[in-house]
Amino acid sequence: MDKSKYKIYTGVFLVDPIITKGKPAFALSKFHITYHYQPGDCRFPTNVEEDDWVSIHHHGIYDDGEILASKVSLLHHNSEGERQSILFQRRRYDPKNDDEFLAQYPLHITWSSGELPPVIAAERLSDDSLMDKYYTQTSQKPEFNESEWKYKKDVMVANDLNIDDEMNRKVYNARLNHIFGYLDPIGVWKTYSAPDEEKIDNSEEN
């Protein structure tokens, strides 16, 4: 094994527009979507290779004041060439059965997690009681009343903000603005590798 390229997980990295020598180009963003977390043997979906492009669909935002994350899916072509959505991460697999994964979390982008390990975002997105309080769907937001989808009382309270205060709503807008620049973007499939096996971050990046 080449320990200088010890593979930790496969996933999709968002892209940022840049200018190179006066021409538009792109750079990989620090934000990513973990697909298969399996140190030493992470895999891409069928028919996917390194550096392939993929469409990202944004479903909604989770925000409890500690974790800020987006729930997403990836538009993927299956082995028959049909377009379908990938909705879940693959986290390790059963070596006796390649199709049996030991844990699944919703695909997501962790925008911030404070002092908490990023994997906490995946766990909270899997908790129905937390999702009921802190998740705001954006893929079907009503056009006629922004406050019905963008400002949720429990989310505002979690961020020490008052939903009825106009200035507080502006503060919350600032918290979300960078996310809305990434809604329904494209990304690039990549493998994340560590310098060597001993330096794997046990917090399991998400």
Secondary structure, DSSP 8 states (H G I E B T S, - for coil): --GGGEEEEEEEEEEEEEEETTEEEEEEEEEEEEEEE-TT-----TT--TT-EEEEEEEEEEESSS-EEEEEEEEEE-TTS-EEEE-B-EEEEETTEEEEEEE--B-EEEEE-TTS-THHHHHHHT-HHHHHHHEEE-TT--SS-THHHH--HHHHHHTT--TT-HHHHHHHHHHHHHHHTTSS-EEEEEEEEESSGGG--TT---
